[in-house]
């Protein structure tokens, strides 16, 4: 049971990571993010993974929140800009 649960969690984590990477790559190609912003997001995610490995849950959560903040803000502004330019 535990092995099955871990396999399912690993599958979900891998699927989420691949989907996130695809979305960020598409946003980079559209010019939503700069390379520096994507670098910062990558470092924040790497810090979160390392912190989880060390058992520092608070640092991991704060790092993921930072990555989410830097991802969500520009992406939301881009969606609003595209919606405003869309003709009815």
C-alpha positions as CSV (number, residue, x, y, z in Angstrom):
1,X,0.0,0.0,0.0
2,X,2.7,2.4,0.9
3,X,4.7,1.7,-2.2
4,X,1.6,2.3,-4.4
5,X,0.9,5.5,-2.6
6,X,4.5,6.7,-3.1
7,X,4.4,5.7,-6.8
8,X,1.2,7.7,-7.3
9,X,2.6,10.7,-5.5
10,X,5.8,10.5,-7.7
11,X,3.7,10.3,-10.8
12,X,1.6,13.3,-9.8
13,X,4.7,15.3,-8.9
14,X,6.4,14.4,-12.2
15,X,3.3,15.3,-14.2
16,X,2.9,18.7,-12.4
17,X,6.6,19.5,-12.9
18,X,6.4,18.7,-16.6
19,X,3.2,20.8,-17.0
20,X,4.7,23.7,-15.1
21,X,7.9,23.6,-17.2
22,X,5.8,23.6,-20.4
23,X,3.7,26.5,-19.3
24,X,6.7,28.5,-18.2
25,X,8.5,27.8,-21.5
26,X,5.4,29.0,-23.4
27,X,5.2,32.1,-21.3
28,X,9.0,32.8,-21.9
29,X,8.5,32.5,-25.7
30,X,5.6,34.9,-25.5
31,X,7.7,37.4,-23.5
32,X,5.7,37.2,-20.3
33,X,8.8,36.4,-18.2
34,X,12.4,37.5,-18.6
35,X,15.2,34.9,-18.2
36,X,16.1,36.5,-14.9
37,X,12.6,36.0,-13.5
38,X,12.6,32.4,-14.7
39,X,16.0,31.9,-13.1
40,X,14.7,33.3,-9.8
41,X,11.7,30.9,-10.0
42,X,14.0,28.0,-10.7
43,X,16.3,28.9,-7.7
44,X,13.3,29.2,-5.4
45,X,12.0,25.8,-6.5
46,X,15.5,24.2,-6.0
47,X,15.7,25.7,-2.5
48,X,12.3,24.3,-1.7
49,X,13.3,20.8,-2.9
50,X,16.6,21.0,-0.9
51,X,14.7,22.3,2.2
52,X,12.2,19.4,2.0
53,X,15.1,17.0,1.9
54,X,16.6,18.6,5.0
55,X,13.2,18.6,6.8
56,X,12.9,22.4,6.9
57,X,9.2,22.6,6.0
58,X,8.8,26.3,6.7
59,X,11.7,27.3,4.4
60,X,10.3,25.0,1.7
61,X,6.8,26.5,2.0
62,X,8.1,30.1,1.9
63,X,10.3,29.3,-1.1
64,X,7.4,27.8,-3.0
65,X,5.2,30.8,-2.1
66,X,8.0,33.1,-3.4
67,X,8.1,31.1,-6.7
68,X,4.3,31.2,-6.9
69,X,4.3,35.0,-6.4
70,X,6.8,35.6,-9.1
71,X,4.9,33.3,-11.4
72,X,1.4,34.4,-10.7
73,X,1.9,38.2,-10.8
74,X,3.3,38.5,-14.4
75,X,1.1,35.8,-15.7
76,X,-2.1,37.4,-14.4
77,X,-1.0,40.8,-15.8
78,X,-0.4,39.1,-19.2
79,X,-3.8,37.5,-19.2
80,X,-5.5,40.8,-18.4
81,X,-3.5,42.5,-21.2
82,X,-4.6,39.8,-23.7
83,X,-8.2,40.0,-22.5
84,X,-8.2,43.8,-22.9
85,X,-6.9,43.6,-26.5
86,X,-9.3,40.9,-27.6
87,X,-12.0,42.3,-29.8
88,X,-15.6,41.3,-29.2
